[in-house]
């Protein structure tokens, strides 16, 4: 994260350094909360009828995910979440990937994915 470098900075004054360390601990605790780990991934292309594993970078199973409205669809369709398996039936490591499949759109769609 971009804040990590700032949190590890040290200052020559002992009082100021103590305050910085205290704030660093608090900020690291806040950054570890699920709501502060929202990631927006994309644009992601989902071919119609094919599964895609999308790396999310959270280091844990997402609590949920949201998709933007699809771009490029020629018909109404649905995006399916395959959870702990891939659409091909292989295991999916949910701490690293979300496994999605677009069905019924008639074309490859492009979406933005937000994971929490």
N, C-alpha and C positions, 0 to 999 in steps of 0.2 A: 504494500500500500504506500501511497505517496507520503502519508503522515509518519511512517516509521522512521525515516531519516531525521525528521524534526524531533521526534520523541527521544532519539538516542544522542542528541547534541548535548554537550557539556559546557558549562560556563565556569570561569575562573573563581567567581565569588561564591563562597560556600552557602550562603543564605539563598541566593538566587538559584544555585544548582539544586538545593534541597526542594525548593518550590517547583522547579522544572521536573525533577524526578517524581514528585507527588502527582503533578498533572499528567505526566507520562503514564503512570500506573492507572490513573482514572480513565484516561483516553483509551488505553489498551483494553480495559475492561468494557468500555462502551463499544469499541470496535469489534469485540468478540460477540456482541449480542446479534441474534439473527436479523433483526430489522436494520442493522447498520451494514449488513453484508449483502445488500441488494446488488445484483449484477445485471447489466443489460448487455446482451450478446446479439451481435448481428451486424448487418443483415444476414439471415440464415436462409438458405434455399432448401426447400423440402420438395423433392420430386414426387409427383402424384403416384401413389401406390408403393412407394419405397420408404424404408425406414432409414432414419439418420440418427447417429449418436452425436450429441452436442456437448463438448466439454464446457463445464460451468465454472470451474476453479474455486468453488466454495470450500472444498476439503471435507465436506460432510454431505449427507443426503439433503437436498433442498426441502424446505417445508412446503413450498408450492412454487408454481411458475405461472406466468401470464404471457399471452401472445398478442402481438399487435394484429390489427386486421390484415388479412392476407393480400398481397399484391400479386397480380398476374393470373388470378383464377379466371377460368372461363365458365365455371359452374359453381353452385354451392357445394361445399364439402365440409369435412371435419378433420381435425388433427387429433390423433389418438396418442395417448401416453402409454408406453409399454412398461413403465416402471422397472422392475428388476430383471427384465429380459429385453433382448433386442427384438424387432419385428421378425427376424430370422429364427428366433428361438434360443439364441446363445445368451449366456449370462451377461448382465449389464451392471457394472460397478456404479451404483448410484451416488457414491461419494465423489465420482469424477465426471459422470455423464448423465444427461437426461436422454431418453430414447423416445423419439417421436416418429409418427408416420402420418402423412397427409393422404386423405382418401376422398375421392369424388370431385376434386377441383378441376380435373380435365387438363391440367398443365402444372408445371413446376411453380410453386408459390414462394414468395419471399416474405419473411416475417422477422420481427425483432422479438427476442425472447428475454423476459425479465425473470430471474430466479431469486428466490428469497430463502 
